[in-house]
Amino acid sequence: MLQGKSIAFLLAPEGVEQVELTEPWRVIQRAGGTPRLISTRAGRAQAFNHLDKADTFEVDATVTQVSPADFDGLVLPGGVANPDFLRTDRDAVRFVGGFFEAGKPVAAICHAPWTLIEADVVRGRTVTSWPSLQTDLRNAGATWVDEEVVICTDGPNLLVTSRKPDDLKAFGQAAVDAMVAVEP
């Protein structure tokens, strides 16, 4: 389904929720896509299982070495610290915004919509997230709903959002469907 498509997974050097990285990564691979790990710093990224350190993952490229033109879609894993760090990095925010400008699909889970808020791309969109982000998202102009997965077509691209690790199966399938729907 995703043969020939390259999907960026953007994360900070540390703080990503491991399962929110590894599960969508596997789903993209099983669908024939090529996931690439993009970060703000070269080397390895430290994942977490909630507050405990988990595995590290080799970064394929930094946000300054690539552009949205190099990819067919973007996945933003969550974790509390991961998007909090990304939203303070000008290059990461610009990278995320570029997918919206190019009309390419974006999938974000849990706390990842914090980065979308900073990129100013949620205004007029219907989204979900970890419940503690609902006020931030509403203040940024989004309509927040408490659903397993939300696929929003009211904007320049397909936007898939999900709430938490329990929603990963639905999130992964919706992300693949969004990536398939877009012409290379």
C-alpha positions in Angstrom: 0.0 0.0 0.0 2.8 2.4 0.8 5.5 1.1 -1.5 7.8 3.9 -2.6 6.6 6.2 0.1 8.9 7.7 2.7 7.4 8.7 6.0 9.1 11.1 8.5 8.9 10.4 12.2 9.9 13.6 14.0 11.1 13.4 17.6 13.2 15.3 20.1 16.6 13.9 21.2 14.8 12.5 24.3 11.4 12.2 25.7 9.4 10.3 23.1 7.0 7.7 24.4 8.5 4.5 22.9 5.4 2.6 22.0 4.0 5.7 20.2 7.2 5.6 18.0 7.6 1.8 17.5 4.0 0.8 16.9 3.2 3.3 14.1 6.7 2.6 12.7 5.9 -1.1 12.4 2.5 -0.4 10.8 4.1 1.9 8.2 6.8 -0.8 7.5 4.2 -3.6 7.2 2.3 -1.4 4.7 5.4 -1.2 2.6 6.4 2.3 3.5 9.9 3.5 4.5 9.9 5.3 7.9 12.8 7.6 8.6 13.7 9.0 12.0 14.2 12.7 12.0 15.3 14.7 15.0 16.7 18.1 16.0 20.1 16.5 16.8 22.1 13.8 15.1 23.0 10.6 17.0 20.6 8.5 19.0 17.2 9.5 20.4 16.3 8.4 23.9 12.8 6.9 24.2 10.8 6.5 27.5 8.2 4.2 28.9 6.3 7.0 30.7 9.0 8.4 33.0 11.5 5.5 32.7 14.2 5.4 30.2 13.7 2.8 27.5 15.6 2.1 24.2 17.5 4.5 22.0 17.0 4.9 18.3 19.4 6.0 15.6 18.5 9.2 14.0 18.5 9.1 10.1 18.7 12.9 9.6 18.2 16.2 11.4 15.4 18.7 10.5 18.0 21.0 9.0 19.2 18.2 6.6 15.8 17.4 5.1 12.6 19.1 4.1 9.0 18.0 3.8 9.6 17.7 0.0 11.7 14.6 0.9 8.7 12.8 2.4 5.2 11.7 1.6 3.9 12.2 5.1 4.7 12.9 8.8 4.1 11.0 12.0 4.5 12.9 15.3 4.7 10.4 18.3 3.9 11.8 21.7 5.3 11.6 25.2 5.1 14.7 27.4 8.7 15.9 27.0 9.0 15.1 23.2 6.6 17.6 21.8 7.3 20.1 24.5 11.0 20.2 23.3 10.0 20.2 19.6 7.7 23.2 20.0 10.6 25.3 21.2 12.8 24.4 18.2 12.3 26.8 15.4 13.5 24.3 12.7 11.3 21.5 14.0 8.2 23.8 14.0 9.1 25.0 10.5 9.5 21.4 9.3 6.0 20.4 10.7 4.4 23.5 9.2 5.9 22.6 5.8 3.9 19.4 5.6 0.7 21.4 5.9 1.8 24.0 3.4 2.6 21.1 1.0 -0.8 19.4 1.6 0.9 16.3 2.9 -0.7 14.0 5.6 0.3 14.4 9.2 -0.5 12.0 12.0 -0.1 13.0 15.7 -0.8 11.1 18.9 -1.1 12.0 22.6 0.8 15.1 23.5 2.2 15.6 19.9 -0.4 18.2 19.0 1.5 20.7 21.1 3.9 20.9 18.2 1.0 21.5 15.8 -0.2 24.4 18.0 3.2 26.0 17.8 3.2 25.6 14.0 -0.2 27.3 14.0 -1.8 24.6 11.9 -4.8 23.5 14.1 -7.0 26.6 13.6 -10.4 25.4 12.1 -9.4 21.7 12.5 -11.1 19.0 14.5 -8.6 17.0 16.6 -8.2 14.8 19.6 -5.2 14.4 21.9 -4.3 13.5 25.5 -7.1 15.2 27.5 -4.8 17.7 29.2 -4.2 19.4 25.8 -7.8 20.1 25.0 -7.8 23.7 26.4 -4.5 24.5 24.6 -6.0 23.1 21.3 -9.2 25.1 21.7 -7.3 28.2 22.5 -5.4 27.6 19.2 -8.6 27.5 17.3 -9.2 23.8 17.0 -12.3 21.8 17.9 -11.3 19.2 20.4 -13.2 15.9 20.7 -12.7 12.9 22.9 -12.5 10.1 20.3 -10.1 7.2 19.6 -9.0 8.7 16.3 -10.0 11.8 14.4 -9.4 12.2 10.6 -9.8 15.9 9.7 -10.1 16.9 6.1 -11.0 20.6 6.8 -7.7 22.0 5.8 -4.8 21.8 3.3 -4.0 18.2 4.2 -5.3 15.1 6.0 -4.7 15.4 9.7 -5.0 12.3 11.8 -4.9 12.6 15.6 -5.3 10.2 18.5 -5.4 10.3 22.3 -3.1 7.7 23.8 -1.3 4.4 23.5 -4.5 2.5 23.9 -5.6 4.0 20.6 -2.5 2.9 18.7 -4.2 0.2 16.5 -6.8 2.7 15.2 -4.2 5.4 14.9 -1.8 3.3 12.9 -4.5 2.2 10.5 -5.7 5.8 10.0 -2.2 7.0 9.5 -1.6 4.4 6.8 -4.9 5.2 5.1 -4.0 8.9 5.1 -0.6 8.3 3.6 -2.1 6.0 0.9 -4.7 8.6 0.0 -2.1 11.1 -1.2 -0.5 10.8 -4.6 3.3 10.6 -4.5 
